[in-house]
């Protein structure tokens, strides 16, 4: 099953960067920053998030069109 997933970029020690990605799988993600890795946000629910923040609509559309959308400096990055 292919569904939109949320990933956060963080270091191996757990420190999070300010980037999040919405993609249909880890193979669609760009390389993470130096000394960082992408982690899946297992609790992510696209319908619930878009109800909470309607501004995500355009980001989700971009992810659907391009396979991945990167978001920087959003308050929802913390998962």
Secondary structure, DSSP 4 states (H G I P E B T S, - for coil): ----EEEEEEETTS-EEEEEEEESSGGGSPPPPTTEEEEE-TT--HHHHHHH-TTHHHHHHHHHHHSEEEEES-GGGG-
